[in-house]
Amino acid sequence: MSVEMGSATCLHLIESKSHIEAAMVGVAHLEDAESLRHQLRCIHRQLEGMHEMERIQAATRRPVVEALKPRPIR
C-alpha cells in the first residue's frame, strides 16, 4: 500500500482498495468467476472515484485552512 498524506476518509478508501485488489488476485485464476472479477473491478473503480473526489475536496479546503492559520508576528 502506498503512503499518502490525507484525511481519515482517504486512509479508509486506500485500505478498501487494497483489500479489493487482494480479492482480485485471489479470484484471478478461478474458473467461472468472470462475473465476480467484473464486480470487483467495478467496486475498485467506484472506490477510486470516491478517493479522487476526496482528494479534490481536500485540495479546495487546504487554502482555506492555510489562510486561517495564525501567522508569526515580525
PDB file of N, CA, C and O in Angstrom:
ATOM      1  N   MET A   1       0.859  -1.181   0.000  1.00  0.00           N
ATOM      2  CA  MET A   1       0.000   0.000   0.000  1.00  0.00           C
ATOM      3  C   MET A   1       0.898   1.234   0.000  1.00  0.00           C
ATOM      4  O   MET A   1       1.922   1.269   0.682  1.00  0.00           O
ATOM      5  N   SER A   2       0.506   2.233  -0.765  1.00  0.00           N
ATOM      6  CA  SER A   2       1.289   3.459  -0.842  1.00  0.00           C
ATOM      7  C   SER A   2       1.059   4.319   0.393  1.00  0.00           C
ATOM      8  O   SER A   2       0.073   4.154   1.111  1.00  0.00           O
ATOM      9  N   VAL A   3       1.991   5.242   0.626  1.00  0.00           N
ATOM     10  CA  VAL A   3       1.871   6.167   1.746  1.00  0.00           C
ATOM     11  C   VAL A   3       1.386   7.493   1.195  1.00  0.00           C
ATOM     12  O   VAL A   3       1.978   8.031   0.259  1.00  0.00           O
ATOM     13  N   GLU A   4       0.330   8.021   1.758  1.00  0.00           N
ATOM     14  CA  GLU A   4      -0.234   9.297   1.318  1.00  0.00           C
ATOM     15  C   GLU A   4      -0.609  10.125   2.523  1.00  0.00           C
ATOM     16  O   GLU A   4      -1.053   9.602   3.546  1.00  0.00           O
ATOM     17  N   MET A   5      -0.426  11.420   2.390  1.00  0.00           N
ATOM     18  CA  MET A   5      -0.959  12.330   3.388  1.00  0.00           C
ATOM     19  C   MET A   5      -2.421  12.514   3.050  1.00  0.00           C
ATOM     20  O   MET A   5      -2.786  12.597   1.878  1.00  0.00           O
ATOM     21  N   GLY A   6      -3.246  12.577   4.051  1.00  0.00           N
ATOM     22  CA  GLY A   6      -4.645  12.807   3.749  1.00  0.00           C
ATOM     23  C   GLY A   6      -5.523  12.579   4.947  1.00  0.00           C
ATOM     24  O   GLY A   6      -5.061  12.363   6.068  1.00  0.00           O
ATOM     25  N   SER A   7      -6.791  12.633   4.672  1.00  0.00           N
ATOM     26  CA  SER A   7      -7.791  12.514   5.716  1.00  0.00           C
ATOM     27  C   SER A   7      -7.994  11.056   6.104  1.00  0.00           C
ATOM     28  O   SER A   7      -7.495  10.140   5.451  1.00  0.00           O
ATOM     29  N   ALA A   8      -8.737  10.873   7.178  1.00  0.00           N
ATOM     30  CA  ALA A   8      -9.106   9.522   7.596  1.00  0.00           C
ATOM     31  C   ALA A   8      -9.937   8.857   6.506  1.00  0.00           C
ATOM     32  O   ALA A   8      -9.833   7.649   6.291  1.00  0.00           O
ATOM     33  N   THR A   9     -10.757   9.641   5.821  1.00  0.00           N
ATOM     34  CA  THR A   9     -11.562   9.095   4.728  1.00  0.00           C
ATOM     35  C   THR A   9     -10.660   8.542   3.635  1.00  0.00           C
ATOM     36  O   THR A   9     -10.905   7.451   3.120  1.00  0.00           O
ATOM     37  N   CYS A  10      -9.618   9.287   3.275  1.00  0.00           N
ATOM     38  CA  CYS A  10      -8.678   8.804   2.263  1.00  0.00           C
ATOM     39  C   CYS A  10      -8.020   7.508   2.723  1.00  0.00           C
ATOM     40  O   CYS A  10      -7.876   6.572   1.937  1.00  0.00           O
ATOM     41  N   LEU A  11      -7.627   7.449   3.974  1.00  0.00           N
ATOM     42  CA  LEU A  11      -6.996   6.246   4.504  1.00  0.00           C
ATOM     43  C   LEU A  11      -7.931   5.049   4.374  1.00  0.00           C
ATOM     44  O   LEU A  11      -7.504   3.973   3.955  1.00  0.00           O
ATOM     45  N   HIS A  12      -9.194   5.224   4.726  1.00  0.00           N
ATOM     46  CA  HIS A  12     -10.163   4.130   4.620  1.00  0.00           C
ATOM     47  C   HIS A  12     -10.357   3.705   3.165  1.00  0.00           C
ATOM     48  O   HIS A  12     -10.469   2.515   2.870  1.00  0.00           O
ATOM     49  N   LEU A  13     -10.395   4.672   2.269  1.00  0.00           N
ATOM     50  CA  LEU A  13     -10.562   4.350   0.853  1.00  0.00           C
ATOM     51  C   LEU A  13      -9.346   3.607   0.308  1.00  0.00           C
ATOM     52  O   LEU A  13      -9.496   2.655  -0.458  1.00  0.00           O
ATOM     53  N   ILE A  14      -8.154   4.028   0.693  1.00  0.00           N
ATOM     54  CA  ILE A  14      -6.927   3.354   0.258  1.00  0.00           C
ATOM     55  C   ILE A  14      -6.903   1.922   0.774  1.00  0.00           C
ATOM     56  O   ILE A  14      -6.573   0.997   0.031  1.00  0.00           O
ATOM     57  N   GLU A  15      -7.251   1.735   2.040  1.00  0.00           N
ATOM     58  CA  GLU A  15      -7.283   0.386   2.614  1.00  0.00           C
ATOM     59  C   GLU A  15      -8.330  -0.478   1.912  1.00  0.00           C
ATOM     60  O   GLU A  15      -8.084  -1.651   1.631  1.00  0.00           O
ATOM     61  N   SER A  16      -9.486   0.098   1.632  1.00  0.00           N
ATOM     62  CA  SER A  16     -10.548  -0.649   0.953  1.00  0.00           C
ATOM     63  C   SER A  16     -10.101  -1.082  -0.439  1.00  0.00           C
ATOM     64  O   SER A  16     -10.335  -2.219  -0.848  1.00  0.00           O
ATOM     65  N   LYS A  17      -9.453  -0.165  -1.165  1.00  0.00           N
ATOM     66  CA  LYS A  17      -8.956  -0.516  -2.497  1.00  0.00           C
ATOM     67  C   LYS A  17      -7.926  -1.637  -2.407  1.00  0.00           C
ATOM     68  O   LYS A  17      -7.909  -2.535  -3.248  1.00  0.00           O
ATOM     69  N   SER A  18      -7.080  -1.586  -1.402  1.00  0.00           N
ATOM     70  CA  SER A  18      -6.071  -2.623  -1.210  1.00  0.00           C
ATOM     71  C   SER A  18      -6.719  -3.987  -0.968  1.00  0.00           C
ATOM     72  O   SER A  18      -6.263  -4.999  -1.500  1.00  0.00           O
ATOM     73  N   HIS A  19      -7.771  -4.008  -0.172  1.00  0.00           N
ATOM     74  CA  HIS A  19      -8.478  -5.265   0.091  1.00  0.00           C
ATOM     75  C   HIS A  19      -9.130  -5.802  -1.186  1.00  0.00           C
ATOM     76  O   HIS A  19      -9.100  -7.005  -1.443  1.00  0.00           O
ATOM     77  N   ILE A  20      -9.709  -4.917  -1.972  1.00  0.00           N
ATOM     78  CA  ILE A  20     -10.330  -5.339  -3.230  1.00  0.00           C
ATOM     79  C   ILE A  20      -9.262  -5.884  -4.178  1.00  0.00           C
ATOM     80  O   ILE A  20      -9.486  -6.889  -4.853  1.00  0.00           O
ATOM     81  N   GLU A  21      -8.102  -5.224  -4.231  1.00  0.00           N
ATOM     82  CA  GLU A  21      -7.007  -5.703  -5.077  1.00  0.00           C
ATOM     83  C   GLU A  21      -6.566  -7.100  -4.653  1.00  0.00           C
ATOM     84  O   GLU A  21      -6.294  -7.949  -5.502  1.00  0.00           O
ATOM     85  N   ALA A  22      -6.494  -7.340  -3.349  1.00  0.00           N
ATOM     86  CA  ALA A  22      -6.128  -8.672  -2.853  1.00  0.00           C
ATOM     87  C   ALA A  22      -7.178  -9.701  -3.262  1.00  0.00           C
ATOM     88  O   ALA A  22      -6.839 -10.822  -3.641  1.00  0.00           O
ATOM     89  N   ALA A  23      -8.439  -9.325  -3.186  1.00  0.00           N
ATOM     90  CA  ALA A  23      -9.510 -10.230  -3.602  1.00  0.00           C
ATOM     91  C   ALA A  23      -9.422 -10.513  -5.100  1.00  0.00           C
ATOM     92  O   ALA A  23      -9.673 -11.635  -5.538  1.00  0.00           O
ATOM     93  N   MET A  24      -9.066  -9.496  -5.881  1.00  0.00           N
ATOM     94  CA  MET A  24      -8.937  -9.677  -7.325  1.00  0.00           C
ATOM     95  C   MET A  24      -7.829 -10.682  -7.643  1.00  0.00           C
ATOM     96  O   MET A  24      -7.980 -11.512  -8.540  1.00  0.00           O
ATOM     97  N   VAL A  25      -6.732 -10.608  -6.918  1.00  0.00           N
ATOM     98  CA  VAL A  25      -5.643 -11.569  -7.100  1.00  0.00           C
ATOM     99  C   VAL A  25      -6.125 -12.964  -6.708  1.00  0.00           C
ATOM    100  O   VAL A  25      -5.817 -13.952  -7.375  1.00  0.00           O
ATOM    101  N   GLY A  26      -6.881 -13.026  -5.621  1.00  0.00           N
ATOM    102  CA  GLY A  26      -7.359 -14.313  -5.129  1.00  0.00           C
ATOM    103  C   GLY A  26      -8.289 -15.037  -6.084  1.00  0.00           C
ATOM    104  O   GLY A  26      -8.286 -16.267  -6.131  1.00  0.00           O
ATOM    105  N   VAL A  27      -9.081 -14.303  -6.843  1.00  0.00           N
ATOM    106  CA  VAL A  27     -10.041 -14.943  -7.756  1.00  0.00           C
ATOM    107  C   VAL A  27      -9.560 -14.938  -9.207  1.00  0.00           C
ATOM    108  O   VAL A  27     -10.276 -15.397 -10.097  1.00  0.00           O
ATOM    109  N   ALA A  28      -8.365 -14.429  -9.448  1.00  0.00           N
ATOM    110  CA  ALA A  28      -7.873 -14.271 -10.819  1.00  0.00           C
ATOM    111  C   ALA A  28      -7.857 -15.581 -11.603  1.00  0.00           C
ATOM    112  O   ALA A  28      -8.119 -15.581 -12.806  1.00  0.00           O
ATOM    113  N   HIS A  29      -7.557 -16.674 -10.953  1.00  0.00           N
ATOM    114  CA  HIS A  29      -7.405 -17.942 -11.669  1.00  0.00           C
ATOM    115  C   HIS A  29      -8.558 -18.912 -11.423  1.00  0.00           C
ATOM    116  O   HIS A  29      -8.487 -20.075 -11.820  1.00  0.00           O
ATOM    117  N   LEU A  30      -9.603 -18.447 -10.781  1.00  0.00           N
ATOM    118  CA  LEU A  30     -10.761 -19.310 -10.562  1.00  0.00           C
ATOM    119  C   LEU A  30     -11.569 -19.435 -11.848  1.00  0.00           C
ATOM    120  O   LEU A  30     -11.773 -18.458 -12.569  1.00  0.00           O
ATOM    121  N   GLU A  31     -12.014 -20.631 -12.116  1.00  0.00           N
ATOM    122  CA  GLU A  31     -12.872 -20.843 -13.279  1.00  0.00           C
ATOM    123  C   GLU A  31     -14.267 -20.322 -12.972  1.00  0.00           C
ATOM    124  O   GLU A  31     -14.694 -20.317 -11.817  1.00  0.00           O
ATOM    125  N   ASP A  32     -14.958 -19.896 -13.981  1.00  0.00           N
ATOM    126  CA  ASP A  32     -16.350 -19.442 -13.859  1.00  0.00           C
ATOM    127  C   ASP A  32     -16.517 -18.301 -12.857  1.00  0.00           C
ATOM    128  O   ASP A  32     -17.542 -18.211 -12.181  1.00  0.00           O
ATOM    129  N   ALA A  33     -15.515 -17.433 -12.761  1.00  0.00           N
ATOM    130  CA  ALA A  33     -15.595 -16.320 -11.813  1.00  0.00           C
ATOM    131  C   ALA A  33     -15.524 -14.967 -12.514  1.00  0.00           C
ATOM    132  O   ALA A  33     -15.233 -13.951 -11.882  1.00  0.00           O
ATOM    133  N   GLU A  34     -15.790 -14.954 -13.823  1.00  0.00           N
ATOM    134  CA  GLU A  34     -15.697 -13.698 -14.570  1.00  0.00           C
ATOM    135  C   GLU A  34     -16.648 -12.645 -14.015  1.00  0.00           C
ATOM    136  O   GLU A  34     -16.294 -11.469 -13.928  1.00  0.00           O
ATOM    137  N   SER A  35     -17.845 -13.060 -13.643  1.00  0.00           N
ATOM    138  CA  SER A  35     -18.812 -12.117 -13.075  1.00  0.00           C
ATOM    139  C   SER A  35     -18.277 -11.511 -11.779  1.00  0.00           C
ATOM    140  O   SER A  35     -18.409 -10.310 -11.544  1.00  0.00           O
ATOM    141  N   LEU A  36     -17.681 -12.341 -10.955  1.00  0.00           N
ATOM    142  CA  LEU A  36     -17.107 -11.865  -9.694  1.00  0.00           C
ATOM    143  C   LEU A  36     -15.939 -10.916  -9.960  1.00  0.00           C
ATOM    144  O   LEU A  36     -15.819  -9.883  -9.301  1.00  0.00           O
ATOM    145  N   ARG A  37     -15.079 -11.259 -10.919  1.00  0.00           N
ATOM    146  CA  ARG A  37     -13.957 -10.376 -11.261  1.00  0.00           C
ATOM    147  C   ARG A  37     -14.469  -9.028 -11.761  1.00  0.00           C
ATOM    148  O   ARG A  37     -13.919  -7.982 -11.414  1.00  0.00           O
ATOM    149  N   HIS A  38     -15.512  -9.054 -12.569  1.00  0.00           N
ATOM    150  CA  HIS A  38     -16.102  -7.816 -13.080  1.00  0.00           C
ATOM    151  C   HIS A  38     -16.651  -6.964 -11.927  1.00  0.00           C
ATOM    152  O   HIS A  38     -16.435  -5.753 -11.891  1.00  0.00           O
ATOM    153  N   GLN A  39     -17.349  -7.590 -11.002  1.00  0.00           N
ATOM    154  CA  GLN A  39     -17.897  -6.862  -9.855  1.00  0.00           C
ATOM    155  C   GLN A  39     -16.783  -6.238  -9.019  1.00  0.00           C
ATOM    156  O   GLN A  39     -16.904  -5.095  -8.579  1.00  0.00           O
ATOM    157  N   LEU A  40     -15.704  -6.979  -8.801  1.00  0.00           N
ATOM    158  CA  LEU A  40     -14.581  -6.442  -8.026  1.00  0.00           C
ATOM    159  C   LEU A  40     -13.942  -5.254  -8.747  1.00  0.00           C
ATOM    160  O   LEU A  40     -13.583  -4.264  -8.110  1.00  0.00           O
ATOM    161  N   ARG A  41     -13.797  -5.348 -10.074  1.00  0.00           N
ATOM    162  CA  ARG A  41     -13.244  -4.215 -10.837  1.00  0.00           C
ATOM    163  C   ARG A  41     -14.147  -2.994 -10.717  1.00  0.00           C
ATOM    164  O   ARG A  41     -13.663  -1.872 -10.565  1.00  0.00           O
ATOM    165  N   CYS A  42     -15.451  -3.211 -10.784  1.00  0.00           N
ATOM    166  CA  CYS A  42     -16.403  -2.097 -10.661  1.00  0.00           C
ATOM    167  C   CYS A  42     -16.322  -1.452  -9.280  1.00  0.00           C
ATOM    168  O   CYS A  42     -16.328  -0.227  -9.159  1.00  0.00           O
ATOM    169  N   ILE A  43     -16.245  -2.271  -8.255  1.00  0.00           N
ATOM    170  CA  ILE A  43     -16.132  -1.744  -6.889  1.00  0.00           C
ATOM    171  C   ILE A  43     -14.834  -0.959  -6.746  1.00  0.00           C
ATOM    172  O   ILE A  43     -14.820   0.115  -6.144  1.00  0.00           O
ATOM    173  N   HIS A  44     -13.744  -1.492  -7.297  1.00  0.00           N
ATOM    174  CA  HIS A  44     -12.453  -0.800  -7.211  1.00  0.00           C
ATOM    175  C   HIS A  44     -12.535   0.558  -7.907  1.00  0.00           C
ATOM    176  O   HIS A  44     -12.028   1.552  -7.388  1.00  0.00           O
ATOM    177  N   ARG A  45     -13.178   0.606  -9.089  1.00  0.00           N
ATOM    178  CA  ARG A  45     -13.339   1.881  -9.801  1.00  0.00           C
ATOM    179  C   ARG A  45     -14.169   2.865  -8.996  1.00  0.00           C
ATOM    180  O   ARG A  45     -13.862   4.057  -8.967  1.00  0.00           O
ATOM    181  N   GLN A  46     -15.217   2.380  -8.343  1.00  0.00           N
ATOM    182  CA  GLN A  46     -16.048   3.256  -7.510  1.00  0.00           C
ATOM    183  C   GLN A  46     -15.238   3.823  -6.352  1.00  0.00           C
ATOM    184  O   GLN A  46     -15.324   5.014  -6.054  1.00  0.00           O
ATOM    185  N   LEU A  47     -14.455   2.975  -5.703  1.00  0.00           N
ATOM    186  CA  LEU A  47     -13.615   3.443  -4.598  1.00  0.00           C
ATOM    187  C   LEU A  47     -12.591   4.460  -5.092  1.00  0.00           C
ATOM    188  O   LEU A  47     -12.331   5.458  -4.420  1.00  0.00           O
ATOM    189  N   GLU A  48     -12.009   4.209  -6.262  1.00  0.00           N
ATOM    190  CA  GLU A  48     -11.035   5.149  -6.829  1.00  0.00           C
ATOM    191  C   GLU A  48     -11.698   6.488  -7.123  1.00  0.00           C
ATOM    192  O   GLU A  48     -11.106   7.540  -6.879  1.00  0.00           O
ATOM    193  N   GLY A  49     -12.917   6.459  -7.641  1.00  0.00           N
ATOM    194  CA  GLY A  49     -13.650   7.699  -7.893  1.00  0.00           C
ATOM    195  C   GLY A  49     -13.936   8.458  -6.608  1.00  0.00           C
ATOM    196  O   GLY A  49     -13.795   9.680  -6.555  1.00  0.00           O
ATOM    197  N   MET A  50     -14.337   7.729  -5.574  1.00  0.00           N
ATOM    198  CA  MET A  50     -14.590   8.364  -4.278  1.00  0.00           C
ATOM    199  C   MET A  50     -13.305   8.968  -3.724  1.00  0.00           C
ATOM    200  O   MET A  50     -13.323  10.056  -3.148  1.00  0.00           O
ATOM    201  N   HIS A  51     -12.184   8.258  -3.900  1.00  0.00           N
ATOM    202  CA  HIS A  51     -10.898   8.751  -3.410  1.00  0.00           C
ATOM    203  C   HIS A  51     -10.492  10.018  -4.163  1.00  0.00           C
ATOM    204  O   HIS A  51     -10.002  10.974  -3.561  1.00  0.00           O
ATOM    205  N   GLU A  52     -10.696  10.021  -5.466  1.00  0.00           N
ATOM    206  CA  GLU A  52     -10.367  11.213  -6.263  1.00  0.00           C
ATOM    207  C   GLU A  52     -11.210  12.409  -5.824  1.00  0.00           C
ATOM    208  O   GLU A  52     -10.699  13.524  -5.714  1.00  0.00           O
ATOM    209  N   MET A  53     -12.491  12.181  -5.577  1.00  0.00           N
ATOM    210  CA  MET A  53     -13.361  13.270  -5.107  1.00  0.00           C
ATOM    211  C   MET A  53     -12.880  13.795  -3.752  1.00  0.00           C
ATOM    212  O   MET A  53     -12.888  15.003  -3.518  1.00  0.00           O
ATOM    213  N   GLU A  54     -12.467  12.908  -2.872  1.00  0.00           N
ATOM    214  CA  GLU A  54     -11.960  13.321  -1.560  1.00  0.00           C
ATOM    215  C   GLU A  54     -10.679  14.139  -1.719  1.00  0.00           C
ATOM    216  O   GLU A  54     -10.482  15.133  -1.021  1.00  0.00           O
ATOM    217  N   ARG A  55      -9.802  13.714  -2.645  1.00  0.00           N
ATOM    218  CA  ARG A  55      -8.561  14.474  -2.887  1.00  0.00           C
ATOM    219  C   ARG A  55      -8.877  15.869  -3.414  1.00  0.00           C
ATOM    220  O   ARG A  55      -8.255  16.846  -2.999  1.00  0.00           O
ATOM    221  N   ILE A  56      -9.839  15.965  -4.323  1.00  0.00           N
ATOM    222  CA  ILE A  56     -10.227  17.271  -4.873  1.00  0.00           C
ATOM    223  C   ILE A  56     -10.802  18.153  -3.776  1.00  0.00           C
ATOM    224  O   ILE A  56     -10.446  19.326  -3.671  1.00  0.00           O
ATOM    225  N   GLN A  57     -11.686  17.599  -2.963  1.00  0.00           N
ATOM    226  CA  GLN A  57     -12.283  18.369  -1.870  1.00  0.00           C
ATOM    227  C   GLN A  57     -11.220  18.809  -0.871  1.00  0.00           C
ATOM    228  O   GLN A  57     -11.262  19.935  -0.375  1.00  0.00           O
ATOM    229  N   ALA A  58     -10.271  17.932  -0.576  1.00  0.00           N
ATOM    230  CA  ALA A  58      -9.202  18.286   0.360  1.00  0.00           C
ATOM    231  C   ALA A  58      -8.341  19.408  -0.209  1.00  0.00           C
ATOM    232  O   ALA A  58      -7.918  20.301   0.526  1.00  0.00           O
ATOM    233  N   ALA A  59      -8.082  19.366  -1.507  1.00  0.00           N
ATOM    234  CA  ALA A  59      -7.266  20.406  -2.141  1.00  0.00           C
ATOM    235  C   ALA A  59      -7.967  21.755  -2.104  1.00  0.00           C
ATOM    236  O   ALA A  59      -7.311  22.789  -1.972  1.00  0.00           O
ATOM    237  N   THR A  60      -9.289  21.759  -2.218  1.00  0.00           N
ATOM    238  CA  THR A  60     -10.010  23.030  -2.171  1.00  0.00           C
ATOM    239  C   THR A  60     -10.162  23.527  -0.740  1.00  0.00           C
ATOM    240  O   THR A  60     -10.302  24.730  -0.518  1.00  0.00           O
ATOM    241  N   ARG A  61     -10.136  22.623   0.229  1.00  0.00           N
ATOM    242  CA  ARG A  61     -10.210  23.030   1.638  1.00  0.00           C
ATOM    243  C   ARG A  61      -8.875  23.550   2.148  1.00  0.00           C
ATOM    244  O   ARG A  61      -8.839  24.428   3.010  1.00  0.00           O
ATOM    245  N   ARG A  62      -7.782  23.019   1.625  1.00  0.00           N
ATOM    246  CA  ARG A  62      -6.450  23.345   2.125  1.00  0.00           C
ATOM    247  C   ARG A  62      -6.152  24.841   2.107  1.00  0.00           C
ATOM    248  O   ARG A  62      -5.656  25.350   3.112  1.00  0.00           O
ATOM    249  N   PRO A  63      -6.426  25.587   1.016  1.00  0.00           N
ATOM    250  CA  PRO A  63      -6.136  27.027   1.038  1.00  0.00           C
ATOM    251  C   PRO A  63      -6.916  27.765   2.123  1.00  0.00           C
ATOM    252  O   PRO A  63      -6.406  28.721   2.707  1.00  0.00           O
ATOM    253  N   VAL A  64      -8.132  27.338   2.394  1.00  0.00           N
ATOM    254  CA  VAL A  64      -8.931  27.973   3.444  1.00  0.00           C
ATOM    255  C   VAL A  64      -8.289  27.722   4.796  1.00  0.00           C
ATOM    256  O   VAL A  64      -8.173  28.636   5.612  1.00  0.00           O
ATOM    257  N   VAL A  65      -7.874  26.492   5.032  1.00  0.00           N
ATOM    258  CA  VAL A  65      -7.232  26.142   6.305  1.00  0.00           C
ATOM    259  C   VAL A  65      -5.930  26.918   6.452  1.00  0.00           C
ATOM    260  O   VAL A  65      -5.641  27.439   7.529  1.00  0.00           O
ATOM    261  N   GLU A  66      -5.141  27.002   5.387  1.00  0.00           N
ATOM    262  CA  GLU A  66      -3.876  27.746   5.438  1.00  0.00           C
ATOM    263  C   GLU A  66      -4.126  29.216   5.749  1.00  0.00           C
ATOM    264  O   GLU A  66      -3.353  29.829   6.486  1.00  0.00           O
ATOM    265  N   ALA A  67      -5.180  29.785   5.205  1.00  0.00           N
ATOM    266  CA  ALA A  67      -5.493  31.195   5.442  1.00  0.00           C
ATOM    267  C   ALA A  67      -5.906  31.442   6.885  1.00  0.00           C
ATOM    268  O   ALA A  67      -5.727  32.546   7.399  1.00  0.00           O
ATOM    269  N   LEU A  68      -6.451  30.438   7.537  1.00  0.00           N
ATOM    270  CA  LEU A  68      -6.917  30.599   8.914  1.00  0.00           C
ATOM    271  C   LEU A  68      -5.822  30.376   9.950  1.00  0.00           C
ATOM    272  O   LEU A  68      -6.011  30.697  11.123  1.00  0.00           O
ATOM    273  N   LYS A  69      -4.684  29.832   9.537  1.00  0.00           N
ATOM    274  CA  LYS A  69      -3.599  29.584  10.487  1.00  0.00           C
ATOM    275  C   LYS A  69      -3.011  30.909  10.957  1.00  0.00           C
ATOM    276  O   LYS A  69      -2.859  31.841  10.167  1.00  0.00           O
ATOM    277  N   PRO A  70      -2.680  30.992  12.248  1.00  0.00           N
ATOM    278  CA  PRO A  70      -2.057  32.228  12.741  1.00  0.00           C
ATOM    279  C   PRO A  70      -0.680  32.420  12.113  1.00  0.00           C
ATOM    280  O   PRO A  70       0.072  31.465  11.921  1.00  0.00           O
ATOM    281  N   ARG A  71      -0.377  33.637  11.808  1.00  0.00           N
ATOM    282  CA  ARG A  71       0.913  33.961  11.204  1.00  0.00           C
ATOM    283  C   ARG A  71       1.840  34.523  12.283  1.00  0.00           C
ATOM    284  O   ARG A  71       1.389  35.210  13.199  1.00  0.00           O
ATOM    285  N   PRO A  72       3.121  34.232  12.172  1.00  0.00           N
ATOM    286  CA  PRO A  72       4.065  34.753  13.169  1.00  0.00           C
ATOM    287  C   PRO A  72       4.147  36.281  13.109  1.00  0.00           C
ATOM    288  O   PRO A  72       4.070  36.884  12.039  1.00  0.00           O
ATOM    289  N   ILE A  73       4.302  36.873  14.262  1.00  0.00           N
ATOM    290  CA  ILE A  73       4.442  38.331  14.348  1.00  0.00           C
ATOM    291  C   ILE A  73       5.900  38.669  14.115  1.00  0.00           C
ATOM    292  O   ILE A  73       6.789  38.059  14.709  1.00  0.00           O
ATOM    293  N   ARG A  74       6.145  39.639  13.250  1.00  0.00           N
ATOM    294  CA  ARG A  74       7.536  40.021  12.946  1.00  0.00           C
ATOM    295  C   ARG A  74       7.815  41.402  13.422  1.00  0.00           C
ATOM    296  O   ARG A  74       8.929  41.899  13.257  1.00  0.00           O
TER     297      ARG A  74
END
